[in-house]
């Protein structure tokens, strides 16, 4: 229905409701007046009839006088009640109803104007889905998005590191088939804020690896594209996410940014489904957990889903018995226990590996107990293990900087 059609129908509906209410009020007043007039007419007829009966001798004079007095009293009472009670409630009722109607109409108009969409056409589900697909098919390319986005590189880089980067760039240019050089270049360009250069290096690395490129490689490329475009998921970034999920459907980075892409084209239903499952599958310190928890309630509302955000999980920690035992220890015993737990974590990661969050926890713990050289060595090892995985490397770098063993 066109906008004018909607407003015409709304106006007709309001006029119809007002006419019905006013007619009901008018009928009520008429009925009330009619009832009083009927009573008065009955009493007058009774007086006339009594006078006739007295004149004909049908009833004695004293009995007729008594009946006349009684009917006159009722007539006066009815007339007095009609004059006192009937008009006031009718006038008051009409005023109250009129005020209520005006308030209801004003509240309805205000609510629709501020909460509704005046002038907006009907938008059924199929039309919304078609609009979403149109947005997805015609959204800006990666190059267009980067041209409209200004991402400034870092300015607090140590001059000696800048010299090393010049050499690294030249080395990669001279040896474009050097896989390790491309990995280092992509990682360090990203650390410096040169996101477009990091993206190009990561793309070259994937091309060099060919079919051996991992899900993490493709997810890292997609993330660099998205960061270079200011958070926008371009068609090229979407393709990188698709390749990452084809290689590993459980890749957290790809699942998070795929949900972001669907939100950007208006498919909040798909975003909610992806993020809800990812939130349930992820450890509490995964890098995408915090942004999902900050947005998923709004996403659910826009998807039309009733959703209550579950309490944040704090992950594994010491039990009540551990805390009680630690409270009874001397300072030396407590320090030995902490170092033993740190050594156990380090041994497990060396033998079995583990997520980047565990490596970051080990770096932090080693620095806290004063073993900074070992923390620095663990950070270097973790960088090698997670090379090309931008999300994990970002978390590791943050932990190393806070521990005082990273730049």
N, C-alpha and C positions, 0 to 999 in steps of 0.2 A: 504494500500500500504506500502511495506517495505521502509526503509530509502533510500536504494540505488535506488529503483524505483522512489522515489520522486525527488532525485537529478538528475537522468538521464532525467526524464521528464522536469525538470527545465532547464537543460543544452540544451536539444533539442529546447525548447521554445526560449531560448536566442539566440542560433545559427540561428534559423528561423527568428527571428526579425532582427538580424544583417544583414543576407543575404538579406532580403527584403529592408532594408534601403539602403544598399550599391548598390543593383541593381537599386533602384530608383535614387540614386545619379549618377550612371554611365550612366543611360539612359538620365538623364537631360543634362549631359555634352555632350553626343553624339548628342542629338537633337540640342543643341546650336551650336556645330561645324557644323552639317549638314545644319542648316539654313544659316549660314554665307557662307559656300561653295556653296550652291545653288544660293545665291545672286550674288556671284562673277562669277559663270558659266553663269548666265543669262546675266550679263553685257558684258562678253567676247563674247557671241554669238551675242549680239546686235551690237558690234563693227564690228565683221566679216560680219554681214549682211549689215551694212552701207557701208563697203568697196566694197562689191559686187554691191550694188545699184549704187554707184558712178561709178564703172567700166562699168556697163551696160548702164549708162546714165539715169537711172530711176529717179534720183534726181539730181538737179544742184550741182555743185562742192562746191559753197559757202554754200548752205544749208547742204550738207554732212559734210563739215568741222565743221559747228556749232553743228550738232548732234554728231559728233565724240568727240568734246570737252566736251559736256555735259555728254555723257556716260562715258568718261574717268574720269571726275570729280567724278561721282557717284561711279565708280569702286574704285578710290583711297579712297574715304570716307568710303566705305564699308570695304575695306581691312584694313584701319587705325582703324576703330571701332572694327573690329574683333580682331586685335592685342592688342588693348588697354583694352577693356572692358571684353571680354569673359574669358580669363584665370583667372584673379584675383578673380572675384566672385566665380568661380567654386572651386578654391583652398581654398578660405576662407570658403565657405559653407561646404566643406568636413571636414575641420579642426574643425569647430564649431560643426557639427553633431557628429564627432568622440568624441570630448570632452564631449558633452552632454550625449552620450551613456555611456561613461565610468563613468561619475558622477552618472547617474541613476542606473547603475549596482552596483556601490560601495555603494550608499545610500540604495538600496534594500537589499544587503547582510548584511550591518551593522544593519539595522532595524530588519531584521529577526533574526540575531544572538543575538541581545540584547532584543528584545521584543517578539520574537517568541519562539518556542521550538524545536531547531534543534535535529533531531534524535528521537523526540517523536512521537509515532504512532497515528493514527487516534483514536479519543475518542468520539464516538457518545453518545447521551443522555442515551440510554439504558445501555451502557457500564459504564458510570459514575455512574448511579444509582446502578448498580450491584456492583461496587467497593465500594460505600458508604455502602451498606448493608453488604458487606464482612468485611469492617472495623468495623462496628457496632457489627457484630456477633463474631469477633475474637479479640476485644480490651482487654487490660489487666483487670484483676479482681481488686477489691478494695484492697485486700491483696498485690497483686503485685505492685500496684501503691503506696501504703503506704510504701512498702519496698524500693522503689526507690526515695521516697520524704523525705526530711529532714525538718521537721517543729519544730523549737526549741521552747520550752515553755518559758514563761516569767521568768525573773530572778529578777524583782523588786517587788516581793511579800513581804508584811509585815510578819514577823515571826509569829505574833499572828494569822494571817489569815491562815498561813500554819498549825498551830496547830489545828485550827478549821477544816481544810480540812481533817486532819488525823482522827479526831473524826468522821467527817461525813462519810468518807469512811468506817470506822469500823462499824458505825451504819447501813449503807446500807448493808454491808456484813452480819451483824447479823440479819437484818430484810429486806430481799430481796423483801418482799411484801409491803414495805412502799412507796407508790406512791409519797408522798410529798418529801421524802428523795431522791428518784431517780431524781425528777425534780430539786431539789437543787444541787444535785451532777452533773448532766449534765450541768446545767447553769454555775456553778462555775469552773468545769474542763475546759469548753470552755473559760471562762474569764481568766484562768491561762495559756491558750495556750496548754493544754493537750487535743488535739483534738481527738486523738484515744480513750482516756478514756471517754471523753464527748460523743463520738459516741456510745460507748458500753453502757453507762448509758442511753442514749436516746433510744437505741434499746430495752434495758430491760424494760424501761418505756412503750414503745408501746406494747411489749409482755404482760405486766401486764394489761394494759388497754383493750387489745383485740379489740373487735368491737367498743368500746367506744373511741378509739384513733381518734383524729381529723385530719383534713387536715394539720393544723399547726404542729401537732406532726410529721407527716410523712415528711413534708417539712423541718422541723428543722433537722431531721435525715439525709435527703439527703444533706442539706447544710453542716452539720458537716462532712459527708463523703467526700464531694467535697473539703472542706477546708483541711482535713487531707491528701488528695491526691494531694495537691498543685494546685487546680483548675480543676482537671480532673474529668469528670463525668463517673464513672464506671458503669458496668451493674447493680450492687447492688444499687448504687445511683439512677440510672434510674428507677428501680423498686419502690423505695421510692417516687420518683416524680410522677410516675403513680398512686400510691395509694393516694397521696395527691390530684391530679387532679380528681380522681374518687370521692373523698369525697367533693371537692370544685373546680369545673372547673375554677373559677375565682381567685384562690390563686396566688398572685403575685410572691412569691418566687419560687413556682414550675414552673410557666410559664417562668420566667426568666432563670432558670437553664435548663429547657427543651430546650429552644432556644440555650443555650450554648452547650448542648450535640449535637444538630444537626449541629452546626458550626464545632465541633471537628471531625465529620465524613464526612464533606464536603457537607452537605445539607443546604447551605446558603439560598436557597429559602424558606425552612421551618422556619429557624431561623428568616428571615426577616418578614415573615407573623406573627409569634408569637410575636416578639418584637414590631412590628408596632402597633398591636392591644393593647398590654400591655402598650405601651407608651401613647396611646390615652385614656386608661381607668384609668391611674394612676394619683394621685395628684402630683404636681411638686416636693414635698419633699420626695416621696417614695424612699427607699434606692436603688432600681434598676434603677431609671430614669437616674442618671448620667452615670453609665456604659453603658446603652443602647445608650444614646445620643453620647457617645464617640466612639461607634463601629458601629452603624447601617448604617452609610453612606458607610463604606467599605463593610459591609455585603450585602447591596443592590447592590453595584457594582459587587461583586463576584456572586451575584444571577442573574445578568443581568437585574436589575430593575433600571429605571430612578427614582431617589428619591431625594427630597429636604427636608432637615431636617427643621421642623417648628421651629419658635422662641421658646425659653424656656419660659414657663409660670412661673410667679412669685407668683401665688396663690392669695388668697384674701388679701386685705390690706386696709388701710384707703383711703377713697374717698377724692377728692379735697376739698369738704366742711369740712370734718373732719380735714384736715391739716390746712385749713384757720381758723377754729374755734380754734384749738389748738394754733395757732400763736398769737391769741388775748388774751389768758388766762394768768393769773399770774402763777408763778412757783408752788404755792400751788394748784391752780385749775387744772393745768396740771398733777401734781402728783396724785391728787384725781381721775382724769379721767383715768389715767393709771391703778391705783389700782382697779377702778371699772371694767375696761375691763378684768383685770386678774381674779377678783373674778367671773365675769360672765363666763369666760372660765372654771374656777375650778368648778363652780356649774353645768355647762352643762356636764362636764366629769363625775362628781359624780353621776348625775341622769341618763344620757343617754349613758355614755361611749364615746369612740371615737378612732380614729386611734392613733398609737404610736407617730406619728408626733405631734399631738395636746398635748399629755402628755409631750413630750420633750419641746415643746414651753412653756407649763405652768411651768415646772421646771426652764427653763432659765429665764422666766419673773419674777418668784418669787425671784430668786436669785438677779436679777438686781434691784429690789426695796427693797432689804435688808431683805426679809423674808426667810432666809436660812433654818431655822428649818422647816418651812412649805414645802419648796422645797425638803428637805430631806425626809419628810414624804410622799410627793407625789411620789417621786422616789421609795420609798419602796412599795407603793401601786401599782404603775405601774409595778414593777417587778413581783408582784403577779398576776396581770391581764394578763400579757404577758408571763407567765412562759412557757418555752419550745419553744418559738418562737424566734429563734436565731437572725434573721434579725432585728426584732423590738427591742429586748433587746440590741443589739449592738448600735443602734441609741440612745436608752434611756441612756445607759451607757456613750456614748460620750457627750450627753447633760449634764448629771450629773457631769461628770469630769470637763467640761468647766465651769460649774456653781459653782464648788468647793464643791459639796455635794456628790460626788461619788469617788470611788477608781479606 
